[in-house]
Structures are given as C-alpha cells and as structure tokens.
Amino acid sequence: MENFLNIGVSVSICIFCYDEEQKKVLIIDKDNEPFKGGKVLPHQMLKPNQSLEEVCSEILENNIGNKDIYVEQLNAFGKVYRHPSGRIIDISFYGLINLEKDSIKLNEENNARFEKIDKSLDLVFDHDDIIDFANKRIKRRMKYRPLGKNLLPLQFTMNELEDLYSCFLGKKFDKRNFRRRILEMDFLKEIKKVQRNTRGRKAILYEFDPKKYKNYSKTGF
C-alpha cells in the first residue's frame, strides 16, 4: 500500500473575469521552486484532513480576499510527469467574478493580477492546459445556461451582453437575431433608466430577473 499512497494532491483554480471587453484569468507568480518566478494559476497542496472545497476556499481567500464567488469543480489533471517534484494529481476548479460588484483584494505579495488570455501567458506546469479545459467548459455552459450574472454589472445594455457572449464563445452574432433570442427567453428585466453610448445614442438598460435566471441556471435553455 505504501507505493499507492505515495502520491500528492493539489488544488488549482481558474478565476475568469470580463474586463475592458476582454476575457481575463487570475495569474500569480510562483514564490518557490520548482519554477520560482514563473506564472501559475492560484493553487495549493491538499492536506490529509482537508476537503477539496476547504482548500478552494483558502485559495480564494488568500488571493482575492473573497471566497463567496461562483465556483465549479472542473477536472483532474494527472500526467505522470506534470510536476518535477513527484507524482502530484491536480484537482482544478473554475470561478467567475465581476470586478465591479464583487468585493476583491488582490494579493500583492504574489503579484496576483488578471491577464488577458492568449498564447503569451505561457504558464508553468500544465496550467495552460487547465485554462484551455476551463474555457471549453464555459463555452458549453454558456450555450445552455446563463452565466452573465457572474460577469456583468448589475445593470447593462444589450450590446454589453452580446459583447460578453461574443468574447467568451469566440463568435460574432447577428445583432437582431441575438436580441430576439435573448428576449424570447424572458430572463431580463428592462430598466427605465437609459445610458448613452459612445455615439451619444440612448441605450436601454437591463438586469437579470433573479427567479427566472435561477430557473434557467438549473434547467437550461
């Protein structure tokens, strides 16, 4: 049994936000070996007396000062040589956060920051693979369940909602078809306030209907 028990478990988390019309992920700098100074996802080793959820909460508290955000378990990553120190299996989570309405305090000691997701990220270990897997999971989720409430301000325009879906799904929409489809699902409430866009035109503001949004979150579109 000693041979089978000689395995470590780590927990990592991809925290996504929508900022400056871009999809970004939380990155930190590794402060010890191996790969000291390299860019990584927030992560932590699992202690024998801890649950996965407890470690996930600690990671959130330590890196953004807020453990009450939308989080889901993602997948297990267990390539034999994924970690140079030994056999370590990583259990990953992903989370969605809104920088405007969610109270966060980034950890300055490990240079926690949100970076645009592209090829220049170049994270150590297999953390680029974890981000890629999380991206694919979110794309599938957004096609069948609403996730905008976790990423947008409390009130937003139809164009902002379309831009969010376009960014996270990696596709452009026909504006009329997108608007018709969204309004048919009837989980938005129109706000009497209006907002002027960059061209000075008035744009109607919307917010999510909590009851209907919750129902779609459970049952799907």
C-alpha positions in Angstrom: 0.0 0.0 0.0 2.9 2.4 0.6 3.6 2.6 -3.1 0.0 3.5 -3.9 -0.2 6.1 -1.1 3.0 8.0 -2.2 1.0 10.5 -4.3 0.3 14.2 -3.6 -2.9 16.1 -4.5 -3.0 19.8 -5.3 -6.0 22.1 -5.9 -5.9 24.9 -8.5 -8.5 27.4 -9.7 -9.1 29.4 -12.9 -10.8 32.6 -11.9 -12.2 34.4 -15.0 -13.4 37.9 -15.3 -14.7 40.1 -18.2 -12.7 43.4 -18.1 -12.2 46.0 -20.8 -14.3 43.8 -23.2 -11.7 41.1 -22.7 -11.7 37.6 -21.1 -9.1 37.5 -18.4 -7.8 35.0 -15.9 -6.2 35.4 -12.4 -2.5 34.7 -12.5 0.1 34.7 -9.7 3.9 34.5 -9.6 5.3 31.3 -8.0 7.4 32.2 -5.0 9.3 28.9 -4.6 10.9 26.1 -6.5 10.3 24.5 -8.9 9.8 27.2 -11.4 10.3 30.1 -9.0 9.1 33.3 -10.5 7.0 31.5 -13.2 3.4 32.4 -13.9 0.9 29.9 -12.5 -2.8 29.6 -11.6 -3.5 30.0 -7.8 -3.0 26.6 -6.3 -2.3 24.8 -3.0 -1.4 21.3 -1.8 -4.2 19.3 -0.2 -3.6 18.4 3.5 -4.8 14.9 4.7 -7.5 16.5 6.9 -8.9 18.9 4.3 -11.7 18.7 1.8 -11.3 20.0 -1.8 -13.9 22.7 -1.1 -11.9 23.9 2.0 -8.7 24.2 0.0 -10.6 26.0 -2.8 -12.0 28.5 -0.2 -8.5 29.1 1.2 -7.1 29.7 -2.3 -9.8 32.3 -3.0 -9.4 34.0 0.4 -5.6 34.1 0.0 -5.6 35.5 -3.5 -8.6 37.7 -3.9 -9.9 38.1 -0.3 -13.3 36.8 -1.2 -14.4 33.1 -1.1 -18.1 33.8 -2.0 -17.9 33.7 -5.8 -19.3 31.4 -8.4 -17.1 28.2 -8.4 -17.4 24.8 -10.0 -15.2 21.7 -9.9 -13.6 21.3 -13.3 -11.4 18.2 -13.8 -8.5 16.2 -12.6 -5.1 16.6 -14.3 -2.7 13.7 -13.7 0.0 13.4 -16.4 2.8 11.3 -14.9 5.5 14.0 -15.3 3.3 17.1 -14.8 5.3 18.1 -11.7 9.1 17.7 -11.4 8.9 17.1 -7.6 7.0 13.9 -7.9 3.6 12.3 -8.6 1.1 15.0 -8.0 -2.5 15.0 -9.2 -4.2 18.3 -9.6 -8.0 18.8 -8.9 -9.0 22.0 -10.7 -11.9 24.4 -10.2 -13.0 27.4 -12.2 -14.7 30.5 -11.0 -16.4 33.6 -12.5 -16.1 37.0 -10.9 -17.3 40.6 -11.6 -14.6 43.2 -10.8 -17.3 45.9 -10.3 -19.7 44.3 -7.9 -17.7 41.6 -6.2 -15.5 42.7 -3.4 -12.0 41.6 -4.0 -8.5 42.4 -2.7 -5.7 41.0 -4.9 -2.7 39.6 -3.0 0.2 41.9 -3.8 2.8 39.6 -2.3 2.4 37.0 -5.1 1.6 39.7 -7.7 -2.0 38.4 -8.2 -3.5 40.0 -11.3 -5.9 39.4 -14.1 -4.3 38.9 -17.5 -5.8 38.6 -21.0 -5.9 35.0 -22.2 -3.7 34.5 -25.1 -0.6 32.5 -26.1 1.8 34.9 -24.3 0.5 33.7 -20.9 2.9 30.7 -21.0 2.2 29.3 -17.6 4.4 26.6 -15.9 3.3 23.0 -15.1 0.3 22.2 -17.2 -1.7 25.2 -16.2 -2.2 26.4 -19.8 -4.0 23.1 -20.4 -6.2 23.7 -17.3 -7.2 27.2 -18.7 -7.9 25.7 -22.1 -10.1 23.0 -20.5 -11.9 25.6 -18.4 -12.5 27.8 -21.5 -14.2 24.8 -23.3 -16.3 24.1 -20.2 -17.5 27.7 -20.0 -18.4 27.7 -23.8 -20.5 24.6 -23.3 -22.2 26.1 -20.2 -23.0 29.5 -21.8 -24.8 27.8 -24.7 -27.3 26.1 -22.4 -27.2 28.0 -19.1 -26.9 31.8 -18.3 -23.6 32.8 -16.8 -23.7 36.6 -17.5 -24.9 37.5 -14.0 -21.5 36.4 -12.6 -19.6 38.6 -15.1 -21.6 41.7 -15.9 -22.6 44.7 -13.8 -26.0 44.7 -12.1 -27.4 46.8 -15.0 -26.1 46.5 -18.5 -27.1 47.2 -22.2 -28.0 44.6 -24.8 -24.8 45.4 -26.6 -22.7 44.7 -23.4 -24.5 41.3 -23.1 -23.8 40.5 -26.7 -20.2 41.5 -26.4 -19.8 39.2 -23.4 -21.2 36.2 -25.2 -19.2 37.0 -28.3 -16.0 37.2 -26.2 -16.5 34.0 -24.2 -17.9 32.0 -27.1 -15.4 33.3 -29.7 -18.0 34.1 -32.3 -19.9 37.1 -33.7 -23.7 37.3 -33.6 -26.2 39.0 -35.8 -27.5 41.7 -33.6 -31.2 41.3 -34.4 -31.1 37.5 -34.0 -29.2 37.8 -30.7 -31.6 40.4 -29.3 -34.7 38.4 -30.4 -33.3 35.1 -29.0 -32.4 36.7 -25.6 -35.7 38.5 -25.2 -37.6 35.3 -26.1 -36.0 33.6 -23.1 -37.5 36.3 -20.9 -34.9 36.3 -18.1 -34.1 40.0 -18.5 -36.0 42.9 -16.9 -35.9 46.3 -18.7 -34.9 49.2 -16.5 -36.4 52.6 -17.0 -33.0 54.2 -16.9 -31.1 54.8 -20.2 -27.5 55.0 -20.9 -25.8 57.0 -23.7 -23.3 55.1 -25.8 -20.1 56.4 -27.3 -22.2 57.9 -30.2 -24.5 59.7 -27.9 -27.4 57.5 -28.6 -29.7 56.2 -25.8 -29.4 52.6 -24.9 -31.9 50.7 -22.7 -30.5 49.2 -19.5 -31.4 45.6 -18.4 -30.9 43.5 -15.4 -31.4 39.8 -14.8 -34.7 38.6 -13.3 -33.5 36.6 -10.2 -36.2 34.0 -10.2 -36.2 33.2 -13.9 -32.4 33.4 -14.1 -32.2 30.8 -11.2 -34.6 28.6 -13.0 -32.6 28.7 -16.3 -29.5 28.0 -14.3 -31.0 24.7 -13.1 -32.9 23.6 -16.1 -31.0 25.2 -19.0 -32.4 27.0 -22.1 
